[in-house]
Amino acid sequence: MARFLTRALAERGDRVTGLVRNPDHVADVTADGARAVLADLESATADEVAEQLRGVDAVVFAAGAGPGSGAARKDSVDRAAAVLLADAAQRAGVRDYLLVSSFGVDAVRDGAVPEGVDEVFVAYLRAKLAAEEELLARASAPDGLRVTVLRPGGLTDDAPTGRVRLERSVERGSVPRADVAAVCAALLERPAPPGGRVLELVGGEDAVPDAVARAVEAGRAGSGGATD
């Protein structure tokens, strides 16, 4: 999904920096139109990452521990690395942060354990929820981050449709990775309000620009805070 987003941003004229930990991925990032930087968010310091963020307008956390990883790496990547990127962004003076989270995190709120879900996926959902809570807390602070949390449904490799459903809460569904990237690109042009915003995303009938515009306006008309 991050590669789709990199290409979309580069094609519209944005200058993109892609953080990768594997040197073998540098050529891919460069081919997508971005500046590649080797940085392992599990071992780098916030100051080291901040040096690569000087002068950027926004950061997007789209990393993940990946399939086959255990519960420990779900925490060290999906939570701790997301928080480290927030630390680095704030030290570099970057205000806007888009966190690609996951549909279903509310199922593990307050220690709940959803039925039929294996323990590693529960750990993943808990890591994502903890990252959300940490970032949204910062969004509520004076002059804090402007945080958008995007919770896509099941990710597919299907061709993009350009049509989605994007709201504060939606029914479970799936969505092509390329469509998630298109929504991310559009959201980056619309900074989050104070307190942040949380949006869920699945495939739907609305064109991406219309879906994003409607979701943003709905948030402005809401009661404020992290649920916008």
NUDOFI-592579 format. One line per 4 residues: their letters; for each residue y negated, x, z of C-alpha. Coordinates in steps of 0.1 Angstrom, whole numbers, plus 5000, padded with zeros to 4 digits. Each point is the difference from the previous one (the first is absolute). Last residue first. Layout:
N
A> Y,X,Z  ...
END
This chain:
228
DTAG> 4867,4856,5144  5026,5003,5027  4986,5032,5014  4967,4985,5011
GSGA> 4979,4972,4985  5003,4962,5002  5005,4995,4964  4975,4995,4972
RGAE> 4998,5038,4993  5038,5001,4999  5002,4971,4976  4976,5019,4977
VARA> 5022,5030,5000  5031,4981,4993  4983,4981,4971  4987,5031,4984
VADP> 5033,5018,5003  5020,4971,4985  4974,4996,4972  5002,5037,4990
VADE> 5038,5000,5002  5005,4969,4979  5013,4972,5021  5035,4985,4994
GGVL> 5021,5018,5025  5019,5032,5009  4997,5009,5037  4973,5014,5021
ELVR> 4989,4997,5037  4965,5008,5011  4987,5015,5033  4963,5006,5004
GGPP> 4979,5024,5021  4980,4994,5032  4967,5005,4982  5004,4988,4964
APRE> 5022,5019,4975  4985,5018,4970  5004,4983,4966  5004,5025,4972
LLAA> 5032,5014,5017  5014,4965,4999  5001,5001,4962  5020,5032,4999
CVAA> 5024,4988,5027  5006,4968,4981  5008,5019,4968  5024,5023,5020
VDAR> 5018,4970,5014  5003,4987,4965  5016,5033,4989  5025,4998,5028
PVSG> 5012,4967,4988  4999,4971,5026  5027,4983,5021  4999,4969,5022
REVS> 4996,4988,5035  4975,4972,5005  4964,5010,5003  4976,5008,5028
RELR> 4965,5014,4999  5000,4995,4962  5009,5017,4967  5022,4982,4975
VRGT> 5005,5020,4969  4996,5002,4962  4995,5032,4980  5037,4996,4989
PADD> 5009,5036,5005  5034,5011,4986  5028,4998,5026  5006,5030,5023
TLGG> 5001,4977,5030  4984,5001,5035  5009,4973,5025  4969,4985,5014
PRLV> 4967,5019,5002  4981,5003,5033  4965,5013,4993  4980,5012,5030
TVRL> 4963,5006,4992  4981,5021,5025  4963,5008,5001  5001,5028,5025
GDPA> 4978,4999,5030  4962,5000,5002  5003,4981,5033  5037,4995,5007
SARA> 5019,4970,4986  5013,5019,4971  5015,5026,5023  5021,4973,5017
LLEE> 5010,4989,4965  5013,5035,4993  5021,5002,5032  5014,4965,4996
EAAL> 5009,5005,4963  5018,5033,5008  5019,4984,5028  5011,4972,4977
KARL> 5012,5025,4974  5020,5019,5025  5015,4968,5014  5010,4989,4965
YAVF> 5016,5033,4993  5018,5000,5034  5013,4965,4992  5012,5014,4966
VEDV> 5019,5027,5018  5015,4975,5025  5015,4978,4973  4985,4965,4995
GEPV> 5022,4969,5002  4980,4984,5028  4965,5012,5007  4995,5021,5031
AGDR> 4968,4992,5019  4983,5027,5020  4966,4983,5002  4997,4999,4962
VADV> 5032,5007,4981  4999,4970,4976  4963,5006,4995  5009,5030,4979
GFSS> 5016,4978,4973  4982,5011,4969  4992,5037,5001  4971,5024,5003
VLLY> 4979,5016,4973  4970,5011,5020  4966,5001,4983  4974,5021,5018
DRVG> 4963,4999,4994  4975,5020,5021  5006,5037,4990  4978,5023,5022
ARQA> 5025,5029,4998  5008,4998,5036  5006,4963,4996  5023,5005,4970
ADAL> 5020,5026,5018  5006,4978,5031  5009,4971,4976  5024,5023,4981
LVAA> 5016,5010,5033  5005,4963,5009  5018,4994,4967  5021,5031,5006
ARDV> 5009,4988,5035  5011,4965,4991  5019,4999,4967  5006,5037,5000
SDKR> 5011,5012,5035  5011,4965,5010  5022,4993,4970  5011,5036,5003
AAGS> 5015,4993,5034  5017,4968,4989  5020,5017,4973  4993,5008,4964
GPGA> 5023,4988,4972  4974,4981,4982  4965,5015,5002  4979,5014,5029
GAAF> 4970,4983,4984  4966,5010,4985  4976,4974,4986  4970,5008,5023
VVAD> 4969,4995,4980  4968,5019,5007  4964,4991,4990  4967,5014,4988
VGRL> 5009,5037,4997  4974,5027,5008  5022,5021,5024  5036,4987,4999
QEAV> 5018,5033,4994  4984,5016,5031  5009,4970,5020  5037,5007,4994
EDAT> 4998,5034,5017  4979,4985,5028  5025,4972,5006  5027,5026,5003
ASEL> 5029,5003,4976  5036,4997,5011  5011,4964,4993  4972,4994,4975
DALV> 5013,5028,4978  4971,5011,4978  5002,5015,4965  4970,4988,4981
ARAG> 5001,4985,4965  4968,4992,4981  5006,4968,4981  5005,4989,4964
DATV> 5035,4987,5001  5012,5033,4984  4985,5018,5030  5020,4978,5024
DAVH> 5032,5005,4981  4995,5038,4998  4995,5002,5037  5032,4981,5008
DPNR> 5023,5031,5001  4977,5015,5026  5012,4974,5025  4976,4990,5027
VLGT> 4976,4980,4979  4964,4990,5005  4984,4985,4969  4963,5004,4993
VRDG> 4984,4975,4977  4967,5001,4981  4993,4965,4988  4994,4993,4963
REAL> 5017,4968,4994  5031,5018,4986  5001,5022,5031  5002,4971,5023
ARTL> 5027,4982,4981  5020,5033,4996  4998,5008,5037  5010,4964,5009
FRAM> 5031,5001,4979  5009,5033,5015  4995,4987,5035  5024,4971,4992
END
